[in-house]
Amino acid sequence: MEKENLFFEEAFGKNEQEFEKLLFMPEVMIIYRFYYKDNGITEKWWQCFNNLSPEKLAVAKKNY
């Protein structure tokens, strides 16, 4: 895969679902994505986000 495509996919996701996931992430985690990704923090955050109650998840998604 070309370097430009790898950069694009890392920045915006490989598909619509990954792009949406990025939109829900805190800004600092997007800006310093490699630090958080390399330390496993991104995956832990995503697990916590997905474990929110339906009510809290709706509020979180509404605010973005």
C-alpha angles and dihedrals in degrees: 000000000000120000091240092055092050090051092048093049092048091049099042107014132252094268143002094280093054090047091052090049089055091052091059094050121101112262094243090056090054094047094047094030096144093053092051094040094049091050094049092244094120092056092046091050091050091051091051091046091052091048093059115118114261090254094051092043090054090051092048092049093045091056092058 
